[in-house]
Amino acid sequence: MNPNADVAQGGTAPSRSFTSALVRLVREPLLHFTLLGATIFGIDALLHPPAKDEKIITVTKVMRQSFIDNFDEDKERAPSSDQLQKMIDSWVASEILYREGKTLGVDRGDETIRDRIAYKMQLLIFDQIRVPRPSDEQLQAWFAENHVRFDEPERVSFYITPPTDQSTAQRQLEDIAQQRESEELQHLTRAILARPIPSLAASFGEDFRDRLLTMPEGEWRLLQSREGWHVARLDSRRPGNLANLDKVRDEAARIWHTEETRRLAWEAVERLKASYQVRYEP
């Protein structure tokens, strides 16, 4: 019997040459590697499917707590609601810039952290912004709202002893009045010269500032700050001066240009943000 008769009649069996070629192909290592790679990628696709929505940004509870913990490393105070929201908004903006940068391939060939990619996107945005010099009307309007940044503040000079309890400060006051204070107290008493009055509250407290400014010059008195009790003497006050735009025009124009550039850049980020959904975990 002809062994190829069935093939000739029905055309359903492979030829001997085709069969041997198939055997050689199955034994080919490259084919094994290709099939193995396809299997691995297939399993990875099943275990790590692509994100369903790349436009969702989740601000987790852990992340919010991290912002709170990092706000004050000494854990002496927590951020206010507005301060916390500003930190979250800044992080969200950074995350948006990171994702947009990834989409544009900004990170291609550069294995960097998210913030660096976001920074690259910031540079791209700033590079596209062109802010002309402000008109005289624009600069005058801006200066009218921001002149306090250029005004020369009223300044005060005073002497102050280290913080202590009230009874100890009272004894120090009596010793100073009798000119019998110790050399140690003289050495520790600080002279604070030409201090801007607006900065006093942040360092000593508002009550300290207000009481210091009502003291007669040259007289030692008890004063309480946020750190404790002091003996203080007001030495002098120097009045402030209102700034004149003509004298600070170049500096004012430079600051205006910087802030206008930042404003336009933030608007660009906000436009990108409109296509995202920010989700907060309860």
C-alpha positions in Angstrom: 0.0 0.0 0.0 1.2 3.5 -0.8 1.8 5.3 2.5 1.0 8.7 0.8 -2.3 7.5 -0.7 -4.5 9.0 2.0 -2.7 12.3 1.7 -3.2 12.3 -2.0 -6.9 11.5 -1.7 -7.9 13.7 1.3 -5.1 16.2 1.7 -5.5 16.1 5.6 -2.1 14.6 6.7 1.1 16.7 6.7 4.0 15.7 4.5 7.1 14.1 5.9 9.2 17.3 5.2 6.6 19.5 7.0 6.5 17.2 10.0 10.3 17.2 10.4 10.4 21.0 10.0 7.7 21.3 12.8 9.8 19.1 15.1 12.9 21.2 14.5 10.9 24.4 15.3 9.5 22.9 18.5 13.1 22.2 19.6 14.2 25.7 18.8 15.3 27.5 22.0 14.3 30.9 20.6 10.7 29.7 20.3 10.8 28.5 23.9 12.1 31.9 25.1 9.3 33.7 23.1 6.6 31.5 24.5 7.9 31.9 28.0 8.1 35.7 27.6 4.5 35.8 26.3 3.4 33.6 29.2 5.1 35.9 31.8 3.7 39.1 30.3 0.3 37.5 30.1 0.4 36.5 33.8 1.7 40.0 34.7 -1.2 41.6 32.8 -3.7 39.5 34.8 -2.0 40.2 38.2 -1.3 43.9 37.5 -4.0 45.2 35.1 -3.7 48.9 34.0 -5.4 51.4 36.2 -9.0 51.9 35.4 -8.8 55.6 35.8 -5.5 57.5 35.7 -7.4 60.7 36.4 -8.2 59.9 40.0 -5.8 61.2 42.7 -6.4 59.7 46.2 -5.3 61.7 49.2 -5.0 59.0 51.9 -5.3 59.4 55.6 -1.7 58.3 56.0 -0.6 61.0 53.6 -2.6 63.7 55.5 -1.1 62.6 58.7 2.4 62.7 57.1 1.8 66.4 56.2 0.7 67.1 59.7 3.7 65.4 61.2 6.2 67.1 58.9 4.7 70.5 59.4 6.5 70.9 62.8 9.3 68.5 63.4 9.2 69.2 67.1 5.5 68.3 67.2 4.7 71.5 69.1 1.8 72.5 66.9 -0.3 71.2 64.2 -1.1 73.1 60.9 -4.4 74.9 60.7 -7.0 73.7 58.3 -6.0 76.3 55.7 -2.3 75.4 56.0 -3.0 71.7 55.7 -5.2 72.2 52.6 -2.4 74.3 51.0 0.1 71.5 51.6 -2.4 69.0 50.1 -3.1 71.3 47.1 0.6 71.6 46.5 1.1 67.8 46.6 -1.9 67.3 44.3 -0.5 69.8 41.8 2.9 68.0 42.0 1.1 64.7 41.3 -0.7 66.1 38.3 2.5 67.5 36.8 4.1 64.1 37.4 1.4 62.2 35.6 1.3 64.7 32.7 5.1 64.6 32.5 4.9 60.8 32.3 2.4 61.0 29.6 4.6 63.3 27.6 7.6 61.0 28.2 9.5 63.6 30.1 11.0 60.8 32.2 12.0 58.6 29.3 15.4 57.2 30.1 15.6 59.0 33.4 14.7 57.0 36.5 13.9 59.9 38.9 11.5 60.4 41.7 8.0 61.9 41.1 9.0 65.4 42.4 11.9 65.7 39.8 9.5 64.8 37.0 7.0 67.3 38.3 9.8 69.9 38.5 10.6 69.3 34.9 7.0 69.9 34.0 7.1 73.1 36.0 10.1 74.2 33.9 8.2 73.4 30.7 5.2 75.4 31.8 7.3 78.4 33.0 9.2 78.3 29.7 5.9 78.8 27.8 4.9 81.8 29.8 5.7 85.2 28.5 4.8 88.1 30.8 5.3 91.6 29.4 6.5 94.5 31.5 3.6 95.9 33.5 2.0 99.2 32.4 2.2 102.1 34.8 -1.4 101.7 35.7 -0.9 98.0 36.5 2.1 98.6 38.6 0.5 101.5 40.5 -2.6 99.3 41.3 -0.4 96.5 42.4 1.8 98.7 44.5 -1.2 100.3 46.3 -2.1 96.8 47.5 1.4 95.7 48.4 3.2 98.9 49.5 3.6 97.5 53.0 6.2 95.1 51.6 8.3 98.1 50.7 7.5 100.5 53.6 10.2 101.0 56.3 8.5 99.7 59.4 8.6 101.4 62.8 11.4 99.9 64.8 12.0 99.6 68.5 15.1 99.0 70.7 14.9 97.5 74.2 16.8 95.4 76.8 15.3 92.2 78.1 16.4 89.5 80.7 16.0 85.8 80.1 12.5 84.2 80.7 11.8 83.0 84.2 8.9 82.7 86.7 7.1 85.8 88.0 8.6 85.8 91.5 12.2 85.5 90.2 11.6 88.3 87.7 10.2 90.5 90.4 13.4 89.9 92.5 15.5 90.7 89.5 13.5 93.9 88.9 14.2 95.0 92.5 17.9 94.2 92.2 18.1 96.2 89.0 16.3 99.1 90.6 18.8 99.1 93.5 21.7 98.5 91.0 22.7 95.3 92.8 22.0 92.8 90.0 24.5 90.0 89.6 27.1 90.0 86.9 25.5 86.8 85.5 22.2 88.7 85.0 24.0 91.6 83.4 25.7 89.2 81.0 22.5 87.4 80.1 20.5 90.5 79.5 20.1 91.0 75.8 20.0 94.2 73.8 17.5 94.0 70.9 18.2 96.9 68.6 16.1 98.3 65.8 13.6 95.4 65.8 10.7 95.9 63.4 7.5 96.2 65.5 5.5 93.9 63.2 7.9 91.1 64.0 7.5 91.3 67.8 4.3 89.3 68.1 5.7 86.3 66.4 8.7 86.1 68.8 7.2 87.3 72.1 3.4 87.4 71.7 0.9 90.2 71.0 0.4 91.1 74.7 4.2 91.6 75.2 4.3 93.8 72.1 1.4 95.9 73.2 2.7 96.4 76.7 6.3 97.1 75.6 5.0 99.9 73.3 3.2 101.6 76.1 6.2 101.7 78.4 8.1 104.9 79.0 11.6 105.0 77.6 14.4 104.2 80.1 12.3 102.5 82.8 12.7 98.8 83.8 9.4 96.9 84.1 8.1 93.4 84.4 6.8 92.0 81.1 5.4 88.6 80.3 6.1 86.9 77.0 5.0 83.5 75.6 8.2 82.1 77.2 7.8 83.5 80.7 8.5 86.6 82.7 11.2 89.2 81.9 12.5 92.5 83.2 12.6 94.8 80.2 13.5 98.4 79.4 12.3 100.3 76.3 15.3 102.2 74.9 14.0 103.9 71.8 11.5 103.9 69.0 12.1 104.9 65.4 9.2 105.8 63.2 8.7 104.1 59.9 8.4 105.6 56.4 6.0 104.9 53.7 7.6 103.7 50.5 7.5 105.8 47.3 6.8 103.9 44.1 9.3 106.0 42.1 12.1 105.0 44.4 11.4 101.3 44.3 9.9 101.0 40.8 12.5 98.6 39.5 12.2 96.2 42.4 8.4 96.5 42.4 8.3 95.6 38.7 10.6 92.7 39.2 8.5 91.3 42.0 5.3 91.9 40.1 6.7 90.0 37.1 7.7 87.0 39.3 4.3 86.8 40.9 2.4 87.2 37.6 4.5 84.4 36.1 3.7 82.2 39.1 0.0 83.1 38.8 -0.2 82.2 35.2 1.8 79.0 35.8 -0.7 78.0 38.6 -3.6 78.7 36.3 -2.0 76.3 33.8 -1.8 73.6 36.5 -5.4 74.3 37.5 -6.5 73.7 33.9 -4.8 70.4 34.0 -6.4 69.7 37.3 -9.8 70.1 35.8 -9.4 66.8 34.0 -8.6 65.0 37.2 -10.7 63.8 40.1 -9.2 64.3 43.6 -10.6 61.7 45.9 -10.2 61.8 49.7 -10.4 58.7 51.8 -12.8 59.1 54.8 
